[in-house]
Amino acid sequence: MDIRHPPAEVHLDVETARRLLESQHPDLLTGDLTLVDEGWDNFTYRVGRGHALRLPRREVAVQLLRNEQRWLPHVAPWLHLAVPIPVAIGSPSSLYPWPWTVVEWIEGRTAEGATLAPGEAESLAKALRSLHRPASPEAPFNPFRGVPLESRRAVVEERLERLKLGELELTWRRGLEAEPAEVRVWLHGDLHPRNVVIREGRLAGLIDWGDMTAGDPATDLACAWMLFGPRDRSAFLRAYGPTQDERDRAAAWAVNFASAMLDSSEPRHVSIGRTIVAHLRQASRGGDGSRGAG
């Protein structure tokens, strides 16, 4: 999210998507096929009732899809929440130039604009505690997630100045000054509300694992300011139990995500960015447990 919403590099319509499935995985082509979303990196089509078709919309996203294909089955058993496990992999062809995936569909809606039911903040903290295990050396590297905050300094501080977000500078500086992470752990990497699926106010699953990587758990803990108001944020942080340095780095990662979303040309991301900024402002006034003991 360091550039404005990029254009698609391939043209893909429903008929082409259908032909792809017919040519390589016809057994999965059951029921209707409809476009669900054209996101930052992928087209997503719903296939019948139980599956989704994910296809990169630009070449840089191809490796992210391959990361999902290889590593999601590895981390999925650790979580009590659903994740979009790959059930079939498509190969490049004359119809479409890159690999693609059919995954399990997770029923529900994404969490932007929603209030989660009591106890769900603790449930997400439990899921992240389970995910954040020391990662193998083969874990994918992502230059924009899980990395030391210092590597994000120039781009974040330029955005803070240009977008007139000076009230977030103290939170950002505290993160920079915190002790860095000592262990590389598995990360989702992009836990904003559109990647959290809920049903009737309760967590159902975590989607869009293209940014999954290994590194600083504070990257994922930034979701405390993306998803929750003061009470639920306090509950989330108590349940996860980060150190003060992790909390400070997590709030700074939230500044990174907020400024990037506000700087995008995607209206849904801009709206989420405004919410994150409001939560950070609220937290800076104290009283939500985002700084301090326990």
C-alpha positions in Angstrom: 0.0 0.0 0.0 2.9 2.4 -0.7 1.4 3.5 -4.0 -2.0 4.6 -5.0 -4.5 1.9 -6.0 -2.7 0.3 -9.0 -4.5 -0.6 -12.3 -5.0 -4.2 -13.3 -2.4 -5.5 -15.7 -4.7 -8.2 -17.1 -8.3 -8.1 -18.3 -10.5 -10.8 -16.8 -14.2 -11.2 -17.0 -16.7 -13.8 -15.7 -16.6 -15.7 -19.0 -12.8 -16.0 -19.0 -12.8 -17.1 -15.4 -15.4 -19.8 -16.2 -13.3 -21.1 -19.1 -10.3 -21.3 -16.9 -12.1 -23.5 -14.4 -13.7 -25.6 -17.2 -10.3 -26.2 -18.8 -8.4 -27.2 -15.6 -10.7 -27.9 -12.7 -14.2 -28.6 -14.2 -15.2 -30.6 -11.1 -15.2 -27.4 -9.1 -17.4 -25.4 -11.5 -20.7 -26.0 -9.6 -23.4 -23.3 -9.3 -23.0 -19.7 -10.2 -19.7 -17.8 -10.7 -19.8 -14.2 -9.7 -17.2 -11.4 -9.2 -17.0 -10.7 -5.4 -14.2 -8.1 -5.4 -11.3 -6.6 -7.4 -8.9 -5.8 -4.6 -5.4 -4.4 -4.5 -3.7 -7.6 -5.8 -6.4 -10.1 -6.8 -9.7 -10.7 -8.6 -11.9 -12.8 -6.4 -14.9 -14.8 -7.8 -17.3 -16.9 -5.8 -17.7 -20.3 -7.2 -21.0 -22.0 -6.2 -21.6 -22.0 -2.5 -18.3 -23.5 -1.2 -15.4 -22.0 -3.1 -13.7 -18.8 -4.3 -11.4 -18.3 -7.3 -8.4 -16.0 -6.7 -6.4 -14.6 -9.6 -3.6 -12.0 -9.5 -4.6 -8.7 -11.2 -0.9 -7.6 -11.5 2.3 -9.5 -11.8 3.8 -8.4 -8.5 1.0 -10.3 -6.8 1.9 -13.6 -8.3 4.5 -14.4 -5.7 2.1 -13.4 -2.9 -0.4 -16.0 -4.3 2.4 -18.6 -4.4 3.1 -17.8 -0.7 -0.5 -18.5 0.1 -0.5 -21.8 -1.9 2.6 -23.0 -0.1 2.3 -21.8 3.5 -1.4 -21.4 4.3 -1.8 -25.2 4.7 1.2 -25.1 7.1 -0.2 -22.4 9.5 -4.0 -23.2 9.2 -4.1 -26.0 11.8 -2.8 -23.6 14.5 -5.9 -21.4 14.3 -9.4 -21.8 15.6 -10.6 -19.5 12.9 -11.3 -20.4 9.2 -8.7 -19.5 6.6 -9.1 -19.9 2.8 -7.3 -23.1 2.3 -6.3 -23.8 -1.3 -8.2 -26.8 -2.8 -6.9 -26.5 -6.4 -4.1 -24.7 -8.2 -4.4 -23.4 -11.7 -1.5 -23.1 -14.2 -0.8 -20.3 -16.7 -2.4 -20.8 -20.1 -3.4 -19.0 -23.2 -6.5 -17.7 -21.3 -4.5 -16.2 -18.4 -0.8 -15.7 -18.0 -0.2 -16.5 -14.3 -1.0 -19.2 -11.7 -4.3 -19.0 -9.8 -6.0 -20.7 -6.9 -9.4 -22.1 -5.9 -9.9 -21.8 -2.1 -12.5 -22.6 0.4 -15.2 -19.9 0.8 -15.7 -18.5 4.3 -19.3 -17.5 4.8 -19.9 -14.1 6.4 -19.2 -10.4 5.8 -16.0 -8.4 6.3 -15.6 -6.4 9.5 -15.4 -2.8 8.3 -18.0 -0.7 10.0 -19.1 -3.6 12.3 -19.0 -3.9 16.1 -17.8 -7.4 17.2 -19.7 -9.2 19.9 -18.4 -9.4 23.5 -15.4 -11.7 23.8 -14.4 -11.6 20.1 -11.4 -9.3 20.8 -10.1 -12.0 23.1 -10.8 -14.6 20.5 -8.7 -12.7 17.9 -5.9 -12.3 20.4 -5.9 -16.1 21.0 -5.7 -16.7 17.3 -2.7 -14.4 16.9 -1.0 -15.9 19.9 -1.3 -19.3 18.2 -0.1 -18.0 14.9 2.8 -16.0 16.2 5.2 -19.0 16.5 8.9 -18.8 15.5 9.1 -19.1 11.8 11.3 -21.3 9.7 14.1 -19.8 7.7 12.2 -20.6 4.5 9.3 -18.4 5.5 8.5 -15.8 2.8 10.1 -12.4 3.2 8.0 -9.3 2.8 9.8 -5.9 2.6 6.7 -4.0 3.7 5.5 -6.2 6.7 7.2 -7.5 9.8 10.3 -5.5 9.1 12.0 -3.0 11.5 10.0 0.2 11.7 13.2 2.2 10.8 12.9 0.7 7.2 9.4 2.4 6.9 10.5 5.7 8.4 11.0 7.7 5.2 7.7 6.8 3.6 5.6 7.1 6.7 7.1 10.4 7.8 6.6 11.8 4.3 2.9 10.8 4.4 2.4 12.2 7.9 3.7 15.6 6.8 1.9 15.6 3.4 -1.4 14.4 4.9 -1.2 16.8 7.9 -1.3 14.0 10.4 1.1 15.6 12.9 -0.9 14.4 15.9 0.3 10.8 15.1 4.0 11.7 15.2 4.4 11.0 18.9 2.9 7.5 18.5 5.2 6.9 15.5 8.3 8.1 17.4 7.5 5.8 20.4 7.4 2.9 18.0 10.8 3.8 16.5 12.3 4.2 19.9 11.0 0.8 21.2 13.3 -2.2 21.4 13.0 -4.2 18.2 11.6 -7.7 17.9 14.0 -10.4 18.9 12.3 -13.4 17.2 10.8 -13.7 13.7 7.3 -15.2 14.0 4.7 -16.1 11.5 2.4 -13.2 10.5 -0.8 -12.6 8.6 0.7 -9.2 7.6 -2.5 -7.3 6.6 -5.1 -7.6 9.3 -7.3 -4.6 8.4 -11.1 -5.0 8.7 -11.7 -6.1 5.1 -9.5 -9.2 5.8 -11.5 -10.2 8.9 -14.7 -12.2 8.3 -17.5 -12.1 10.8 -20.9 -13.8 11.1 -23.6 -12.3 13.4 -20.9 -10.2 15.1 -18.6 -13.1 15.8 -15.3 -13.9 14.2 -15.5 -16.5 11.4 -12.2 -16.3 9.6 -9.1 -14.4 8.3 -8.7 -14.0 4.6 -6.2 -12.6 2.1 -3.0 -14.0 3.3 -0.9 -12.7 0.4 1.2 -10.6 2.7 2.0 -13.5 5.1 5.6 -13.4 6.2 7.8 -13.7 9.2 8.9 -10.9 11.4 7.7 -8.5 14.1 4.4 -9.6 15.7 3.6 -5.9 16.2 2.7 -5.7 12.5 -0.4 -7.9 13.2 -1.1 -6.4 16.6 -1.8 -3.1 14.8 -5.2 -4.6 14.3 -6.0 -3.5 17.8 -6.4 0.1 16.4 -7.9 -1.0 13.1 -10.7 -3.1 14.5 -11.5 -2.0 18.1 -12.7 0.9 20.2 -11.2 1.5 23.6 -12.9 -1.3 25.6 -12.3 -4.0 23.1 -8.8 -2.8 22.4 -8.0 -3.1 26.0 -9.5 -6.6 26.1 -7.5 -7.6 23.1 -4.2 -6.3 24.5 -4.8 -8.0 27.9 -5.6 -11.3 26.2 -2.5 -11.2 23.9 -0.2 -9.8 26.6 2.3 -7.9 24.6 5.3 -6.1 26.2 5.3 -2.4 26.3 7.8 -2.3 23.4 5.5 -4.5 21.4 2.5 -2.2 22.1 4.5 0.9 21.1 5.6 -0.8 17.9 2.1 -2.0 17.2 0.6 1.5 17.5 3.3 2.7 15.2 2.4 0.0 12.7 -1.2 1.3 13.0 0.1 4.7 12.0 1.8 3.2 9.0 -1.4 1.4 7.9 -3.6 4.5 8.5 -1.4 6.8 6.5 -1.1 4.3 3.6 -4.9 3.8 3.5 -5.6 7.5 3.6 -3.1 8.0 0.8 -4.7 5.4 -1.5 -7.3 6.1 -4.1 -9.5 3.3 -2.8 -12.6 4.7 -1.0 -13.0 1.7 1.2 -9.4 1.9 2.3 -9.7 5.7 2.9 -12.6 5.0 5.2 -10.7 2.5 7.2 -7.8 4.9 7.4 -10.0 7.5 8.9 -11.2 5.0 11.5 -7.7 4.0 12.5 -6.7 7.7 12.9 -9.7 8.3 15.1 -8.8 5.3 17.3 -5.2 6.4 17.5 -6.2 9.9 18.5 -8.5 8.5 21.1 -5.7 6.2 22.4 -3.3 9.1 22.6 -5.6 10.8 25.1 -5.2 7.7 27.3 -7.6 5.5 29.2 -7.8 2.6 26.8 -4.8 0.6 28.0 -2.9 0.8 24.8 0.1 2.2 26.8 1.0 1.2 30.3 1.2 -2.0 32.3 -0.8 -5.2 31.7 
